Amino acid sequence: MSHITVRARCVVHPDALAPFKALVHQLSALVRAHDHGTLRYDWYFNEDETVCVLIEAYESSEATLAHLGVVAPHLGALFALCDVDFEVYGTPSPDLLAASASLPKRLFAPFELLRG
């Protein structure tokens, strides 16, 4: 089983801060209620709230796929409010790569880990 970590950097569109925050609250509530293999789902704003970074961590590719099933219906709304780029750390399964093929992302393979 390979943990998957994701960093999503969201540059919030001008005048979209309030709806962006509302959507983040909605997504976080969905994750709390429905995700079971999610280890982290933490949002951080920069000082002027123009950039928000989401740090996500999952027990496995399967847990990440389950999470995508929960949030996928809301990704269009997210992309309408901000420009997002994703970095994926770990070794995603072929199924996870296929399911996330349309998402803008860069992949980073494990090299040296404290706990492998």
C-alpha distances in whole Angstrom, upper triangle without the diagonal:
4,7,10,13,16,20,22,26,29,32,34,37,41,42,38,37,38,37,33,33,34,31,29,30,29,26,25,26,25,21,22,24,21,17,15,12,14,14,17,19,22,25,28,31,33,37,39,36,36,32,29,26,23,20,17,13,11,8,6,8,9,10,12,14,15,16,18,20,21,23,23,27,28,27,30,32,30,30,34,34,32,31,28,25,22,20,16,14,11,9,10,10,14,14,13,16,18,18,19,21,24,23,24,22,21,18,17,14,13,16,17,15,16,13,10
4,6,10,13,16,19,23,26,29,31,34,38,39,36,35,36,34,31,31,32,29,27,28,28,24,23,25,24,20,22,23,21,17,16,12,13,13,15,17,20,23,25,28,30,34,36,33,33,29,26,23,20,17,14,11,9,7,5,7,10,10,11,13,15,16,17,19,21,21,22,26,26,25,28,30,27,28,32,32,30,28,24,22,18,16,12,10,7,6,8,9,13,14,12,14,17,17,17,19,22,21,22,18,17,14,13,11,10,13,14,12,14,11,9
4,7,10,13,16,20,23,26,28,31,35,36,33,31,33,31,28,28,29,26,23,25,25,21,20,22,21,17,19,21,19,15,14,10,10,9,11,14,16,19,21,25,27,30,32,30,30,26,23,19,17,13,11,7,6,5,5,7,10,9,9,12,14,14,15,18,19,19,20,24,24,23,26,27,25,26,29,29,27,26,22,20,16,14,11,8,6,8,9,11,14,15,12,14,18,17,16,19,21,19,20,17,16,14,13,11,10,14,14,11,13,11,9
4,7,10,13,16,19,23,25,28,31,33,29,28,30,28,25,25,26,23,21,23,23,19,18,21,19,16,18,20,18,14,14,10,10,10,10,12,15,17,19,22,24,28,29,27,26,23,20,17,14,11,8,6,5,7,6,6,10,9,7,11,13,12,13,16,17,16,17,21,21,19,23,24,21,22,26,25,23,22,18,16,12,10,7,6,5,7,7,10,13,13,10,12,15,14,13,16,18,16,16,13,13,11,10,10,10,14,15,13,15,13,12
4,7,10,13,16,20,22,25,28,30,27,25,27,26,22,22,24,21,18,21,21,18,17,20,19,15,17,20,18,15,15,12,10,9,9,10,12,14,16,19,21,24,26,23,23,19,17,13,10,7,6,4,6,9,9,10,13,11,9,13,14,12,13,17,17,16,17,21,20,18,22,23,20,20,24,23,21,20,16,14,10,8,6,5,7,10,10,13,16,16,13,14,17,16,14,17,18,15,15,12,12,10,10,11,11,14,15,13,15,14,14
4,6,10,13,16,18,22,25,26,23,22,24,23,19,20,21,19,16,19,19,16,15,19,18,15,17,20,18,15,16,14,11,11,10,9,11,12,14,16,18,22,23,20,20,16,14,10,8,6,5,6,9,12,12,11,14,13,10,13,14,12,12,16,16,14,15,19,17,15,18,19,16,17,20,20,17,16,12,10,7,6,5,6,9,11,11,14,16,16,13,13,16,15,12,15,16,12,12,10,10,9,10,12,13,16,17,16,18,17,17
4,6,10,13,16,19,22,24,21,20,22,21,17,18,20,18,15,18,19,16,15,19,19,16,18,21,20,18,19,17,14,13,11,10,10,10,11,13,15,18,20,17,16,13,10,7,6,5,6,9,12,15,16,15,18,16,13,16,17,14,14,18,18,15,17,20,18,15,18,19,15,15,19,18,15,14,10,8,6,5,7,8,12,15,14,18,20,20,16,16,19,17,14,16,16,13,12,10,10,11,11,14,15,17,18,17,19,19,20
4,6,10,12,15,19,20,17,17,19,18,14,15,17,15,13,16,17,14,14,18,18,16,18,21,20,18,20,18,15,15,13,11,10,9,10,12,14,17,18,15,14,10,8,6,5,7,8,11,14,18,18,17,19,17,14,16,18,14,14,17,17,14,14,17,15,12,15,15,12,12,15,14,11,10,6,6,4,6,9,11,15,17,16,19,21,20,16,16,18,17,13,15,15,11,10,9,10,12,14,17,18,21,22,21,23,23,23
4,7,9,13,16,18,15,15,17,17,13,14,17,15,13,17,18,16,16,20,20,18,21,24,23,21,24,22,19,19,15,13,12,10,10,10,11,14,15,12,11,7,6,5,6,9,11,15,18,21,21,21,23,21,18,20,21,18,17,20,20,16,17,19,17,14,16,16,12,12,14,13,9,8,6,5,6,9,12,14,18,20,19,23,24,24,20,19,21,20,16,18,17,13,11,10,12,14,15,19,20,23,24,23,25,26,26
4,6,9,12,14,12,11,14,13,10,12,14,13,11,15,16,14,15,19,19,18,21,23,23,22,24,23,20,20,17,14,13,10,10,9,11,14,13,10,8,6,5,6,8,11,13,17,20,23,24,23,24,22,19,21,22,18,17,20,19,16,16,18,15,12,13,13,9,9,11,9,6,6,5,7,9,12,15,17,21,23,22,25,26,25,21,21,23,21,17,19,17,13,12,13,15,17,19,22,24,26,28,27,28,29,29
4,6,9,12,10,10,14,13,10,12,16,14,13,17,18,17,18,22,22,22,24,27,27,25,28,27,24,24,21,18,16,13,12,10,10,13,11,9,6,5,7,9,11,15,17,21,23,27,27,26,28,26,23,24,26,22,21,24,22,19,19,20,17,15,15,14,11,10,11,9,5,5,6,9,12,15,18,21,24,26,25,28,29,28,25,24,25,24,20,21,19,16,14,15,17,20,21,25,27,29,30,30,31,32,32
4,6,8,6,6,10,10,7,10,13,12,12,15,17,16,17,20,21,21,23,26,26,25,28,28,25,25,22,18,17,13,12,10,11,13,11,8,5,6,7,10,13,16,19,22,25,29,29,28,29,27,24,25,26,23,21,24,22,18,19,19,16,14,14,12,9,9,9,6,4,7,9,12,15,18,21,23,27,29,28,30,31,30,26,26,27,25,22,23,20,17,16,18,20,23,25,28,30,32,33,32,34,35,35
4,6,5,7,11,10,9,12,14,14,14,17,18,18,20,23,23,24,26,28,28,28,31,31,28,28,25,22,20,17,16,14,14,16,13,11,8,9,11,14,16,20,22,26,28,32,32,31,32,30,27,28,28,25,23,25,24,20,20,20,17,15,14,12,11,10,8,6,5,7,11,14,17,20,23,26,30,32,30,33,33,32,29,28,29,26,23,24,21,19,17,19,22,25,27,31,33,35,36,36,37,38,38
4,5,7,10,11,11,13,15,16,16,19,20,21,22,25,26,26,29,30,31,31,34,34,31,31,28,24,23,19,18,15,15,15,12,11,8,11,13,17,19,23,25,29,31,35,35,34,35,33,30,31,32,28,27,29,27,23,24,23,20,18,17,15,14,13,11,9,9,11,14,17,21,24,27,30,33,35,34,36,37,36,32,32,32,30,27,28,25,22,21,23,26,29,31,34,36,38,39,39,40,41,41
4,6,8,9,10,12,13,14,16,18,19,20,22,23,25,26,28,29,30,31,34,34,31,32,28,25,23,19,19,16,16,16,13,11,10,13,15,18,20,24,26,30,32,36,36,35,36,34,31,32,32,28,27,29,27,23,24,23,19,19,18,15,14,14,12,9,10,14,16,20,23,26,29,32,35,37,35,38,38,37,34,33,34,31,29,30,26,24,23,25,28,31,33,37,38,40,42,41,42,42,43
4,6,6,6,9,10,11,12,14,15,16,18,20,21,22,24,26,27,27,30,31,27,28,25,21,20,16,16,14,15,16,13,11,10,12,12,16,17,21,23,26,29,32,33,32,32,30,27,28,28,25,23,25,23,19,20,19,16,15,14,11,10,11,9,6,8,11,14,17,20,23,26,29,32,34,32,34,35,33,30,30,31,28,25,27,24,21,21,23,26,28,30,34,36,38,39,38,39,40,40
4,6,5,6,9,10,10,12,14,15,16,18,20,21,22,24,26,26,29,29,26,26,23,19,17,14,13,11,13,13,11,8,8,10,10,14,15,19,21,25,27,31,32,31,32,29,27,28,28,24,23,25,23,19,21,20,16,16,16,13,11,13,12,8,9,13,14,18,20,23,25,28,31,33,32,34,35,34,30,30,31,29,26,28,25,22,22,23,26,28,30,33,35,37,38,36,37,38,39
4,5,5,6,9,10,11,12,14,15,17,19,20,21,23,24,25,28,29,26,27,23,20,18,15,15,13,15,16,13,11,11,13,13,16,17,21,22,26,28,32,33,32,32,30,27,28,28,24,24,25,22,19,21,20,16,17,17,13,12,15,13,10,12,16,17,20,22,25,27,30,33,35,33,36,37,35,31,32,33,30,27,29,27,24,24,26,28,31,32,35,37,39,40,38,39,39,40
4,5,5,6,9,10,10,12,14,15,16,18,20,21,22,23,27,27,24,26,23,19,18,15,16,15,17,18,16,13,13,14,13,16,16,20,21,25,26,30,31,30,30,28,25,26,25,22,21,22,19,16,18,16,13,13,13,9,9,12,10,8,10,14,16,19,21,24,26,29,31,33,31,33,34,32,29,29,30,27,25,27,24,21,22,24,27,29,31,34,36,38,39,38,39,39,39
4,5,5,6,9,10,10,12,14,15,16,18,20,21,21,25,25,22,23,20,16,15,12,13,12,14,16,14,11,11,11,10,12,13,16,18,21,23,27,28,27,28,25,22,23,23,19,19,20,18,14,16,15,12,12,12,9,7,10,9,6,8,11,12,16,17,20,22,25,28,30,28,30,31,29,26,27,27,24,22,24,21,19,19,21,23,26,28,31,32,35,36,34,35,35,36
4,5,5,6,9,10,11,12,14,15,16,18,20,20,23,24,21,22,18,15,13,10,11,10,13,15,14,10,11,12,10,12,12,16,17,21,23,26,28,27,28,25,23,24,23,20,20,21,18,15,17,17,13,14,15,12,10,13,13,10,11,14,15,18,19,21,23,26,28,31,29,31,33,31,27,28,29,26,24,26,24,21,21,22,25,27,28,31,32,35,35,34,34,34,35
4,5,5,6,9,10,11,13,14,15,17,18,19,23,24,21,22,19,16,15,13,14,14,17,19,17,14,15,15,13,15,15,18,19,22,24,27,28,28,28,25,23,24,23,19,19,20,17,14,17,15,12,14,15,11,10,14,13,11,13,17,17,20,21,24,25,27,30,32,30,32,33,31,28,29,29,26,24,27,25,22,23,24,27,29,31,33,34,37,38,36,36,36,37
4,5,5,6,8,10,11,12,14,15,16,17,21,22,19,20,18,14,14,12,14,14,18,20,19,15,15,15,13,14,13,16,16,20,21,24,25,25,24,22,20,20,19,16,16,16,14,11,13,12,8,10,11,8,7,11,11,9,11,14,14,17,18,21,22,25,27,29,27,28,29,27,24,25,26,22,20,23,21,18,20,21,24,26,28,30,32,35,36,34,35,34,35
4,5,5,6,9,10,10,12,14,15,15,19,19,16,17,14,11,10,8,11,12,15,17,17,13,14,13,10,11,10,13,13,17,18,22,23,23,23,20,18,19,18,15,15,16,13,11,13,13,10,11,13,11,9,12,13,11,12,14,13,16,16,19,20,22,24,27,25,27,28,26,23,24,25,22,20,23,21,18,19,20,22,24,25,28,29,32,32,30,31,31,31
4,6,5,6,9,10,11,12,14,15,18,19,16,18,15,11,11,10,13,14,17,19,19,15,17,16,13,14,12,15,15,18,19,23,24,24,24,21,19,21,19,16,17,18,14,12,15,15,12,14,16,13,12,16,16,14,15,18,17,20,20,22,23,25,27,29,27,29,30,28,25,27,28,24,23,26,24,21,23,23,26,27,28,31,31,34,34,32,32,32,33
4,5,5,6,9,10,11,12,14,17,19,16,18,16,13,13,13,16,17,20,22,22,18,19,18,15,16,14,16,16,19,19,22,24,23,23,20,18,19,17,14,15,15,11,10,13,12,9,12,14,11,11,15,15,14,16,19,18,20,20,22,23,25,27,29,26,28,29,26,24,25,26,22,21,24,23,20,22,23,26,27,29,31,32,35,36,33,34,33,33
4,5,5,6,9,10,10,11,15,16,13,15,13,10,11,11,14,16,20,22,22,18,19,17,14,14,12,13,12,15,16,19,20,20,19,16,15,16,14,11,11,12,9,7,10,10,8,10,12,11,10,13,15,14,15,17,15,17,17,19,19,21,23,25,22,24,25,23,20,22,22,19,18,21,20,17,19,20,23,23,25,27,28,31,32,30,31,30,30
4,5,5,6,9,10,10,13,14,11,13,11,7,9,9,13,15,19,21,22,18,19,18,14,14,11,12,11,14,15,18,19,20,19,16,15,16,15,11,13,14,11,9,13,14,12,13,16,14,13,16,18,16,17,19,17,19,18,19,19,21,23,25,23,25,26,24,21,23,24,21,20,23,22,20,21,21,23,24,25,27,27,30,31,28,29,28,28
4,5,5,6,9,10,13,15,13,15,13,11,12,13,16,18,22,24,24,21,22,21,18,17,15,16,15,16,17,19,21,21,20,17,17,18,15,12,14,14,11,11,14,14,13,15,18,16,15,19,20,19,20,22,20,22,21,23,23,24,26,27,25,27,28,26,23,25,26,23,22,25,25,22,24,24,27,27,28,30,30,34,34,31,31,30,31
4,5,5,6,8,11,13,12,14,14,11,13,14,18,20,24,26,27,23,24,22,19,18,15,16,14,16,15,18,19,19,18,14,14,15,12,9,11,11,7,8,11,11,10,13,16,15,14,18,19,19,20,22,20,21,20,22,21,23,24,25,23,24,25,23,20,23,23,19,19,23,22,20,22,23,25,26,27,29,29,33,33,31,31,30,30
4,5,5,5,8,10,8,11,10,8,11,13,16,19,23,25,26,22,23,21,18,16,13,13,11,12,12,14,16,16,15,12,11,13,10,7,10,10,7,8,12,13,12,13,17,16,15,18,20,20,20,21,19,20,18,19,18,20,21,22,20,21,23,21,18,21,22,18,18,21,21,19,21,21,23,23,24,26,26,29,30,27,27,26,26
4,6,6,8,11,9,11,10,9,11,14,17,20,24,26,27,24,25,23,19,18,15,15,13,13,13,15,17,18,17,13,14,16,13,11,14,14,11,12,15,16,15,17,20,19,18,21,23,22,23,24,22,23,21,22,21,22,23,24,23,24,26,24,21,24,25,22,21,25,25,23,25,24,26,26,27,28,28,31,31,28,28,26,27
4,6,9,12,11,13,14,13,15,17,21,23,27,29,30,27,28,26,22,22,18,18,16,16,15,17,19,19,17,14,15,16,13,11,14,13,10,12,15,16,15,18,21,20,19,23,24,24,24,26,24,25,23,25,24,25,25,26,24,25,27,24,22,25,25,22,22,26,26,24,26,26,28,28,29,30,30,33,34,31,31,29,29
4,7,10,10,13,14,13,16,18,22,24,28,31,31,28,29,26,23,22,18,18,15,15,13,15,16,16,14,11,12,12,9,8,11,10,7,10,13,14,14,16,20,19,19,22,24,24,24,26,23,24,22,23,22,23,23,24,21,21,23,20,18,22,22,19,19,23,23,22,24,24,26,26,27,28,28,32,32,29,30,28,28
4,6,6,9,11,10,14,16,20,23,27,29,30,27,28,25,22,20,16,15,12,12,10,11,12,13,11,8,9,10,7,6,10,10,8,10,13,15,15,16,20,20,19,21,24,24,24,25,22,22,20,20,18,19,19,20,18,19,21,18,16,19,20,17,17,21,22,20,23,22,24,23,24,24,24,28,28,26,26,24,24
4,6,9,11,12,15,18,22,25,29,32,33,30,30,28,24,22,18,17,13,12,9,9,11,13,11,7,10,11,8,8,12,12,11,13,16,18,19,20,23,24,22,25,28,27,27,28,25,24,22,22,19,20,19,20,18,18,21,18,17,20,21,19,19,23,24,22,25,24,25,24,24,24,24,27,27,24,24,22,22
4,6,9,11,15,18,21,25,28,31,32,29,30,27,23,20,17,15,11,9,6,5,7,10,8,5,8,10,8,8,12,13,12,14,16,19,19,20,23,24,22,24,27,27,26,27,23,23,19,19,16,16,15,16,15,15,18,16,14,18,19,17,18,21,23,21,23,21,22,20,21,20,20,23,24,21,21,18,18
4,6,7,11,14,17,21,24,27,28,25,26,23,19,17,13,11,8,6,5,6,9,11,10,7,8,11,9,8,11,13,12,13,15,18,18,18,22,22,20,22,25,24,23,24,20,20,17,17,15,15,15,16,15,16,19,18,15,18,20,17,17,21,22,19,21,19,20,19,19,20,19,23,23,20,20,18,18
4,7,10,13,16,20,23,26,28,25,26,23,19,16,13,10,7,5,5,7,10,12,13,10,10,14,13,11,14,16,15,16,18,21,20,20,24,24,22,24,27,26,24,25,21,21,18,17,15,14,14,16,16,18,21,20,17,20,22,20,19,23,24,21,22,20,21,19,19,19,18,21,21,17,17,15,16
4,6,10,12,16,19,22,24,21,22,19,15,13,9,7,5,5,7,10,12,14,15,12,11,15,14,12,14,17,15,15,18,20,19,18,22,22,19,21,24,23,21,22,18,18,15,15,14,14,15,17,17,19,22,21,18,20,23,20,19,22,23,20,21,19,19,19,18,19,19,21,21,18,18,17,18
4,7,10,14,17,20,21,18,19,16,13,10,7,6,5,7,9,12,14,15,16,13,11,14,14,10,13,15,13,12,15,17,16,15,19,18,15,18,21,19,18,19,16,16,14,14,14,15,16,19,18,20,23,21,18,20,22,19,18,21,21,18,19,18,19,19,19,21,21,23,24,21,21,20,21
4,7,10,13,16,18,15,17,14,10,8,6,5,7,9,12,15,18,19,20,16,15,18,18,14,16,18,16,15,18,20,17,17,20,19,16,18,21,18,17,18,15,16,14,15,15,16,18,21,20,23,26,25,21,22,25,22,20,23,23,20,20,18,20,20,20,22,22,24,24,22,22,21,23
4,7,10,13,15,11,13,10,7,6,4,6,9,12,15,19,20,21,22,19,17,20,20,16,17,19,17,15,18,19,16,16,18,17,14,16,18,15,14,15,13,14,14,15,16,17,20,23,22,25,27,26,22,23,26,23,20,23,22,19,19,18,19,20,21,23,23,26,26,24,24,24,26
4,7,10,12,9,11,8,5,5,6,8,11,15,18,21,23,24,25,22,20,23,23,19,20,23,21,18,21,22,19,18,21,19,16,17,19,16,14,15,14,15,15,16,17,18,22,25,24,28,30,29,25,26,28,26,23,25,25,21,20,19,20,21,21,24,24,26,26,24,24,25,27
4,6,8,5,7,6,4,6,9,12,15,18,22,25,27,27,28,26,23,26,26,22,23,25,23,20,22,24,20,19,21,19,15,17,18,15,13,14,14,15,16,17,20,21,24,28,27,30,32,31,28,28,30,28,25,27,25,22,21,20,21,23,24,27,27,29,29,27,28,29,30
4,6,5,7,6,6,8,12,14,17,21,24,28,29,29,31,28,26,29,29,25,25,28,26,23,25,27,23,22,23,21,18,19,20,17,14,15,15,16,17,18,21,22,26,29,29,32,34,34,30,30,32,30,27,28,27,23,22,21,22,24,24,27,28,29,29,28,28,30,31
4,6,8,9,10,12,15,17,21,24,28,31,33,33,35,32,29,32,32,29,29,32,30,27,28,29,26,25,26,24,21,22,22,19,17,18,18,20,21,22,25,26,29,33,33,36,38,37,33,33,36,34,30,32,31,27,25,25,26,28,28,31,31,32,32,31,31,33,34
4,6,8,10,13,16,19,22,26,29,33,34,34,36,33,30,33,33,29,29,32,30,26,28,29,25,24,24,22,19,20,20,16,15,16,17,19,21,23,26,27,31,34,34,37,38,38,34,34,36,34,30,32,30,26,25,25,26,29,29,32,33,34,35,34,34,35,37
4,6,7,10,13,16,19,23,26,30,31,31,32,30,27,29,29,26,25,28,26,23,24,25,21,20,21,18,16,17,17,13,12,14,15,17,19,21,23,25,29,32,31,34,35,35,31,31,33,30,27,29,27,23,22,23,24,26,27,30,31,33,33,32,33,34,35
4,7,10,13,17,20,23,26,30,31,30,32,30,27,29,29,26,25,28,26,22,23,24,20,19,19,17,14,15,15,11,9,11,12,15,17,19,22,24,28,31,30,33,34,33,30,29,31,29,26,27,25,21,20,20,22,25,26,29,30,32,33,32,33,34,35
4,7,10,13,16,20,23,27,28,27,29,27,24,26,26,23,22,25,24,20,21,23,19,17,18,17,13,14,15,12,9,9,10,12,13,15,19,21,24,27,26,30,31,30,27,26,28,26,23,24,22,19,17,17,19,21,22,26,27,28,29,28,29,31,31
4,7,10,13,17,20,23,24,24,26,23,21,23,23,20,19,22,21,17,19,20,17,15,17,16,12,13,15,12,9,10,9,11,12,14,17,19,22,25,24,27,29,28,24,24,26,24,21,23,21,18,16,16,18,20,21,24,25,27,28,26,27,28,29
4,7,10,13,17,20,21,21,23,21,18,20,21,18,18,21,19,16,18,20,17,15,18,17,13,14,16,14,11,11,9,10,10,11,13,15,18,21,21,24,26,25,22,22,24,22,19,21,20,16,15,14,15,17,17,21,21,23,24,23,24,24,25
4,6,10,13,17,18,18,20,17,14,17,18,14,14,18,16,14,16,18,15,14,17,16,12,14,17,15,13,13,10,10,9,10,12,13,16,19,18,21,23,23,19,20,22,20,17,19,19,15,15,14,15,16,17,19,20,23,23,21,22,23,23
4,7,10,14,15,16,18,15,13,16,17,14,15,18,17,15,17,20,18,16,19,19,16,17,20,18,16,16,13,12,10,10,10,11,14,17,16,20,22,22,18,19,21,20,17,20,20,16,16,14,15,15,15,17,17,20,20,18,19,19,20
4,7,10,12,12,14,11,9,13,13,10,12,15,14,13,15,18,16,15,19,19,16,17,21,20,18,18,14,13,11,10,9,10,12,15,14,17,19,19,15,16,19,17,15,18,19,15,16,14,15,14,14,16,16,19,20,17,18,18,18
4,7,9,10,12,9,8,12,13,10,13,16,15,15,17,20,19,18,22,22,19,21,24,23,21,21,17,16,13,12,10,9,10,13,12,15,18,17,14,16,19,17,16,19,20,17,18,15,16,14,14,15,14,17,18,15,16,15,15
4,5,7,9,6,6,10,10,9,11,14,14,14,16,19,19,18,22,23,21,22,25,25,24,23,19,18,15,14,11,11,10,12,11,13,16,15,12,15,17,16,15,18,20,18,19,17,17,15,15,15,15,18,19,16,17,15,15
4,7,8,6,8,11,11,11,14,16,16,17,19,22,22,22,25,26,24,26,29,29,27,27,23,22,18,17,14,12,11,12,11,13,16,15,13,16,19,17,17,20,22,20,22,19,20,17,17,16,15,18,18,15,16,14,13
4,5,5,6,9,10,11,13,14,16,17,18,21,22,21,25,26,24,25,29,29,27,26,23,21,17,16,12,12,9,9,8,9,12,12,10,13,15,14,15,18,20,19,20,18,18,15,15,14,14,17,18,16,17,15,13
4,5,5,6,9,10,10,12,14,15,16,19,20,19,22,24,22,23,27,27,26,25,21,19,16,15,11,11,9,8,6,6,9,8,6,9,11,11,11,14,17,16,18,15,16,13,14,14,14,18,20,18,20,18,16
4,5,5,6,9,10,11,13,15,15,18,20,19,22,24,23,24,27,28,27,26,23,22,18,18,14,15,13,12,9,8,11,8,8,11,12,11,13,16,18,17,20,18,19,17,18,17,18,22,23,21,23,20,18
4,5,5,6,9,10,11,13,14,17,18,18,21,23,21,23,26,26,25,25,21,21,17,17,14,14,13,13,11,11,14,12,10,13,15,13,13,17,19,17,20,18,19,18,18,18,18,22,23,21,22,19,18
4,5,5,6,9,10,11,12,15,16,15,18,20,18,19,23,23,22,21,18,17,14,14,11,12,11,12,9,10,12,10,7,11,12,10,10,14,15,14,16,14,16,14,16,16,17,21,22,20,22,20,19
4,5,5,6,9,10,10,13,15,14,17,19,18,19,22,23,23,22,19,18,15,16,13,15,14,13,10,10,11,8,6,9,10,7,9,12,14,13,16,15,17,16,18,18,19,23,25,23,25,23,21
4,5,5,7,9,10,13,14,15,18,19,18,20,23,24,23,24,21,20,18,18,16,17,17,16,13,13,14,11,10,13,14,11,12,16,17,16,19,18,20,19,21,21,22,26,27,25,26,24,23
4,5,5,6,8,11,12,12,16,17,15,17,20,21,20,20,17,18,15,16,14,16,16,17,14,14,16,13,11,14,15,11,11,15,16,14,17,17,19,18,20,21,22,25,26,24,25,24,23
4,5,5,5,9,10,9,13,14,13,15,18,19,18,18,15,16,13,15,13,16,16,16,13,14,15,12,9,12,12,8,8,12,12,11,14,14,17,17,19,20,22,26,27,25,27,26,25
4,6,6,8,10,11,14,15,15,17,19,20,21,21,18,19,17,19,17,19,20,19,16,16,16,13,11,14,13,10,11,14,14,14,17,18,20,20,23,24,25,29,30,29,30,28,27
4,6,7,9,10,13,14,14,16,18,19,20,21,18,19,18,19,18,20,21,21,18,18,19,16,14,17,17,13,13,17,17,15,19,19,22,22,24,25,26,30,31,29,30,29,28
4,6,6,7,10,11,10,12,15,15,16,17,15,16,15,17,17,19,20,21,18,19,20,17,14,16,16,13,12,15,14,13,16,17,20,20,23,24,26,29,31,29,30,29,28
4,5,5,8,10,10,11,14,15,16,16,14,15,15,17,17,20,21,21,18,18,18,15,13,15,14,10,10,13,11,11,14,15,19,20,22,24,26,30,32,30,32,30,30
4,6,7,8,10,12,13,15,16,17,16,18,18,21,20,23,25,25,21,22,22,19,17,18,17,13,13,16,14,13,17,19,22,23,26,28,30,33,35,34,35,34,33
4,6,5,6,9,10,11,13,14,14,16,16,19,20,23,24,25,22,23,23,21,18,19,19,15,14,17,15,13,16,18,21,23,25,28,30,33,35,33,34,33,33
4,5,5,6,9,10,11,11,10,12,13,16,17,20,22,23,20,21,21,19,16,17,17,13,12,14,11,10,12,14,18,20,22,25,27,30,32,31,33,32,31
4,5,5,6,9,10,11,11,14,15,19,20,23,25,26,23,24,23,21,19,19,18,15,14,15,12,11,13,16,20,22,25,28,30,33,35,34,36,35,35
4,6,5,7,9,11,12,15,16,20,21,25,27,28,25,27,26,24,22,22,22,18,17,18,15,14,15,18,22,24,27,30,32,35,36,35,37,36,36
4,5,5,6,9,8,12,13,17,18,22,24,25,23,25,25,23,20,20,21,18,15,17,15,12,13,15,19,21,24,27,29,32,33,32,34,33,33
4,5,5,6,7,10,12,16,18,21,24,25,23,25,24,23,20,20,20,17,15,16,12,10,11,14,17,20,23,26,28,31,33,32,34,34,34
4,6,8,10,13,16,20,22,25,28,29,27,28,28,26,24,23,23,20,18,19,15,14,14,17,21,24,26,30,32,35,37,36,38,38,37
4,7,9,13,16,19,21,25,28,29,27,29,29,28,25,25,25,22,20,21,18,16,15,18,21,24,26,30,32,34,36,35,36,37,37
4,6,10,13,16,19,22,25,27,25,28,28,27,23,23,24,21,18,19,17,14,13,15,18,21,23,27,29,31,33,32,34,34,34
4,7,10,14,17,20,23,25,23,26,26,25,22,21,22,20,17,17,14,12,10,12,15,18,21,24,27,29,31,30,32,33,33
4,7,10,13,16,20,21,20,22,23,22,19,18,19,17,14,15,13,9,8,9,12,15,17,21,23,25,27,27,29,29,29
4,7,10,13,17,18,17,20,20,20,17,16,17,16,13,13,12,8,6,6,8,11,14,17,20,22,24,24,26,27,26
4,6,10,13,15,14,17,18,18,14,13,15,14,11,12,11,8,6,4,6,9,11,14,16,19,21,21,23,23,23
4,7,10,12,12,15,17,17,14,13,16,15,12,13,14,10,9,5,5,6,7,11,13,15,17,17,20,20,19
4,7,9,8,12,14,14,11,10,14,13,11,12,14,11,10,7,6,5,6,8,10,14,16,15,18,18,17
4,7,8,12,14,16,13,12,16,16,14,15,17,15,14,10,9,6,5,6,7,10,12,11,14,14,13
4,6,10,13,14,12,12,15,16,14,16,18,16,16,13,11,8,6,5,6,9,11,10,13,13,11
4,6,9,11,10,10,13,14,13,15,18,17,17,14,12,9,8,6,7,11,13,13,16,15,12
4,7,8,6,6,10,11,10,12,15,14,15,12,12,9,10,9,11,14,17,16,19,18,15
4,5,5,6,9,10,11,12,16,15,17,15,15,12,13,12,14,17,20,19,22,20,17
4,5,5,6,9,10,10,14,15,17,15,15,13,15,14,16,19,22,22,25,23,20
4,5,5,6,9,10,13,14,17,16,17,15,17,16,19,22,25,24,27,25,22
4,5,5,6,8,11,11,14,12,14,12,14,14,16,20,23,22,24,23,20
4,6,5,6,9,10,12,10,11,10,13,13,16,19,22,22,25,24,21
4,5,5,8,10,13,13,14,13,16,17,20,23,26,26,29,27,25
4,6,8,9,12,12,15,14,17,18,21,24,27,26,29,27,25
4,6,5,9,9,11,11,15,16,19,22,25,25,27,26,24
4,6,8,9,11,12,15,17,20,23,26,26,29,28,26
4,7,9,12,14,17,19,23,26,29,28,31,31,29
4,6,10,12,15,18,21,24,26,26,29,28,27
4,7,10,14,17,20,22,25,25,28,28,27
4,7,10,13,16,19,21,22,24,25,23
4,7,10,13,15,18,19,22,23,21
4,7,10,12,15,16,19,20,18
4,7,9,12,13,16,17,15
4,6,10,11,14,15,12
4,6,7,11,11,9
4,7,10,11,10
4,7,9,8
4,5,5
4,6
4
